[in-house]
Amino acid sequence: MSSRPPVAVALLSGGLDSATAAAMALAEGDQVIGLSMDYGQRHRRELQAASALATALGLVEHHRLTVNLAAWGGSALTDLQQPLPQDGVQTHVIPTTYVPGRNTVFIALGLSLAEARGAHRLVLGVNAVDYSGYPDCRGDYLAQYQTLADLATKAGRLGQGPKLWAPLLRLNKREIVERALALDVPIAATWSCYGGGEEPCGRCDSCRIRDQALHDAGVPHLASH
């Protein structure tokens, strides 16, 4: 008698990174449950992408929660009065697109779902290379959060709690694109633009990083136009 495949919960933003991380979990034999957040972001278009990706990747469940982080702003992604940065990511500078507490809140909710479903891991698409200024996209942050997760969950206290899994943490964006291509991730269905339109702006930092990586990986036809 074959055993049931392990369950994983993946935070699915609709972007390339989270889709690739989810696909990596699927490739390792996990049944994947997707969790997306409507947090008041100006680029809510990414939620449409997340829904399409959940279907395309064959996730067993897909949940969307509303957590209104825009209620107090503090980020160019949740405050329409702040301009989006277009000058490129600067090392050791936290960009205005950082959303205070976002990953801390999202991971907590993901762990709640993971424990409820008996998942062995929470899949995160965080990447410390391209967004080195984000304090909540770094290995030391995830290591400390794992300690909290082990203390805060019933399963964790028994040594069986969900593990935070961030397979893209040390990859650059070109390497992520290459991994996505190898796993047949529908890259064209992902959404990275920080703008609020229905088409990628091609000017924000997120668009430019993505487009450069697509060119470097030899698939420029998938870039913004």
N, C-alpha and C positions, 0 to 999 in steps of 0.2 A: 504494500500500500504506500503510495507516494505521499509525502508530507506537503502541507500547504506552503506556497512560497511566502517568504517574509514580506511584511508590510512596511512601507516607508511613507512618510508625509513630506511633500516638497512644497516649499514656499514658491509660488509661481506668479511672478509679476507680469508676465507677458513678454519679457525681454529675452534676448539671446542667452544670457548667462543662466538664468533660472531654467529655461527650457533645456539647455544642454546638460545641466546638472541632473534634472529629472530624467532625461534620456539615459544618462550614465547609470542611474539607479535601476532603470528598467533593464538595461543591458546586463546588469549583474543579477537579474532574476527577481527583483522586487516587484510587488504590486504597489503601485504608487497612487497616493491620494494627493490631489492638488489643493492648495489653500492660497487664495488671492485676497488682497486687501484694497478696499475702497477707502482711502484715508484722506480724501479731499484734495488729491493731487490734481494739478492743472492738466496733466496728460492722462486723463481717465480713459483715453483711447486704448491704453495698454490692457485694460480689463477685457475689452473685446478680443484682443490678441490672446490673452490668457485662456479665455473660454474656447477659442478655436484650437489652441495648442493642446488643451486637455483632451479634446476629442481626437485630434490628429495623432497624439502620442498614445492614446488608449488608456488614459488614467481610469482607475476603477471608481473614483469619486472626484468631484471638484466642488469645493466650497468657496463662497465669497462672503467676507465679513466687512461691515462698515465700522471703521474706527476713525473718527473725525479729528485727525491731527491738525487739520487746517483751522480748527477753532481758535488756536493761539498762534498760528503762523510760525515765524522763525526760520523760514526757508523759502528760497525762490520757487520751490516746487509746490508750495501751499499758499503762497502770498502773491497774488497777481500783480501787486504793485512793485515787486522786485523784478528787475530784469534778469533774464537767463544768461549765465556766463557763456561767452563765445571766444575766449582767449586761450583755451587749452588748459589741461590740468597742470598745476604747479606743485612740485614736490614740497612736502611739509606745509602746505597751505590748505586749510579746510575750505572747500568751495561752498558757495552760497546754496548749492543744491543739497547740501547735507540737511537732513530732516531730524531735528532733535528727538532722540529716543526711538526713532523708527524701528531699527532692527531689534532693539531691546524689547519693544512691545510685540513686534511680529514673531520673534522667536518664542516668547512666552506663550502666545496664542497657538503657535505651531506645536509646542511641547504639550499643551493641553489636549489638542486633537490627537497627537501621537500617542499619548498615554491612554486616552480613551479608546483608541483603536488597537492598542497593543503593538504599535509600530516599533521597530528596532532602531530606527534612526530618523532624524529630521534633516532633509536635504536642503542645503543652502547654496545659492548661486553667487555668494559674495566673492569678491576678487580684490585682493590687496595691491595688485600691481598697477592697474589703470587708475584706481581711486585711492591712492596712497594717503590722501588727506582725510579720508573718512575714518574716524576713530572706531566705528563699529563694523569695519570690514578687515580687521586684522587678526592674526593668529592668537595674540595674547588675550584679546577680548573674548574670542571663542573658547579658549582654554578655561578662562575664569567663569564663563557662562556655563560650561559643562560641569564645573564643580557645583555651581548653584543648582543646575538641573538634577544632578545626582542627589542633592540634599532635599530638593523641593518636591520630588515625585515619589509616590509609593513604590513604584517599580525601581526607581533609582536607589532607594534605601536598601533594596534587596539585591542591588548590583545588576539589575536587569532593565534599567531605564533606557530610554531612547538616547542615542548618541548624535551629537551635532556633526554633520558630515558636509564639508565644504571642499569638494574635489577640484574646484577651479581656483582655489585661494592663491596659488603661486604661478598660475598660467598668465601669459599676456593675452591680449585680445585676439591676435592672429592665431595663437595656439588654441584658443577657445573656438574660433571659427573652424579650424581644422578638425577639432574634436566633434563639433556639431555636424560637419559634412560627413565624417566617418560614421556617425550614428544616424544619418538620414533625418536629422532635425529639420523641419520645414522652416528654414531661416527666413524666407519671404513672409511668413506668417507672424514672425516676432515683431515686437515694437520697442524701439529704444528712444525715440524722440521725446524730449522734455517739453516741446511745444504743445499747445492745446488744440491743434488742428487735426483734420482727418488724414492729412498727408504729412510725412516727415519733413521737417523744415530744412534739414541738411546743413544748418548753421550752428545749432547748439553743440556744446562739447560732446554730448552723448552721440549725436548723429555723426560728428566728425571722427570720433574714435572708432565707431562701428564701421563707417565707410572706409577709413584707412585700412582697417583690419581685413575687410572684404577684398579690397584691392590687393593687399599683401598676400592673401591666401589664394589669389587667382580667380576670384568670383566677383569681379566688379559690377556685373550686371545685377547683383542683389543690393547694390548701394542705393542711397537716396538719389533722386533725380529732380 
